[in-house]
Amino acid sequence: MFAGNDRLWPSTLRSPLLWGEAGWSVACAFLLYAGLRTGLAGFAYAGAVVALTAWIRARHHYRQIADIPTVRLAAAAQGRVELQGRGAPLPDYPVHSPLTGLPCLWFEYTVARGEGRQRRVVRADTSTRPFALRDGDRQAMVLPEGARVISRHRQSWRSGDETYTESVLLADEPLYVLGEYVHDWTESDGHRLDRQAAALLQEWKQDQDGLKRRFDTDGDGVIDMREWDAARRQAERDVLRGDHHPARAENQIRRPKSGGAFILSNYSAAQLAARFRRWSWLHLGVFFAALAVAGWR
């Protein structure tokens, strides 16, 4: 379907961070141009308001990324955290981009039809399926709904009168997460011991030989009800002591319920902080330029 399609932009110009922040500057430039053309100071003041809003927004993201220290997943406390690791798919939640069929962790796409101002979006979707952040021998489930995802993997192409745009996060590449970290067994809706013990038992069942060595006390090669009950009690003890968390334990990283930035990216924390800092200074410069135009008018 997409054979022979032309790419629309170089990779450096497809950055969602570039276009997301540049949109504010374009809006300011339009308002300043309208003010200069019409002689009405109101347009310049409106541009100043837009620039100030963009500066506050970019500065807020920069400060949150720069001020929150990056921690290892094993040492992460509940609450707002900044984590880095590698993204990995969860077997129960396979994700493929609908446009290209590419296996991925997350996707967002739009299909627009027409040309210029006549172009309209006819189809769009954003993945909300969870995936994992892995850091050493630990992992946590990432719930991407509501996140601002900034990915270096963004492409756009044409086919006939339709324009396709796709952004994805891929498995096994560095992943930065700024959000709220929640331990499943200490959520406010009650203790999750049964769920954690069941997940640990499920993990043990994948190694039948090891399971029998530990709990087949009568040596008949079968785990009977009494022996299974002993295994369940041991799993509960392991979870309570924190000796072992099952690989599928549902420690979650999600959009903060109390507000604040929720960012997922395959750029590093340093790269994101530097870019938001540069954009904040640009927006501030545009703000003062707009005030100067308004005063001159």
HELIX and SHEET records of a PDB file:
HELIX    1   1 SER A   11  ARG A   14  5                                   4    
HELIX    2   2 PRO A   16  THR A   38  1                                  23    
HELIX    3   3 ALA A   41  ASP A   67  1                                  27    
HELIX    4   4 LEU A   73  ALA A   75  5                                   3    
HELIX    5   5 GLY A  116  GLN A  118  5                                   3    
HELIX    6   6 ASP A  184  THR A  186  5                                   3    
HELIX    7   7 LEU A  193  LYS A  205  1                                  13    
HELIX    8   8 GLN A  208  PHE A  215  1                                   8    
HELIX    9   9 MET A  225  ARG A  241  1                                  17    
HELIX   10  10 ALA A  269  TRP A  296  1                                  28    
SHEET    1   A 8 THR A  70  VAL A  71  0                                        
SHEET    2   A 8 GLY A  79  ALA A  88  1                                        
SHEET    3   A 8 PHE A 131  ASP A 135 -1                                        
SHEET    4   A 8 ARG A 138  VAL A 142 -1                                        
SHEET    5   A 8 GLN A 252  ARG A 254  1                                        
SHEET    6   A 8 PRO A 174  VAL A 182 -1                                        
SHEET    7   A 8 ILE A 263  SER A 265 -1                                        
SHEET    8   A 8 ARG A 148  ILE A 150  1                                        
SHEET    1   B 4 ARG A 120  THR A 126  0                                        
SHEET    2   B 4 TRP A 106  ARG A 113 -1                                        
SHEET    3   B 4 GLU A 162  LEU A 169 -1                                        
SHEET    4   B 4 HIS A 153  SER A 159 -1                                        
END                                                                             
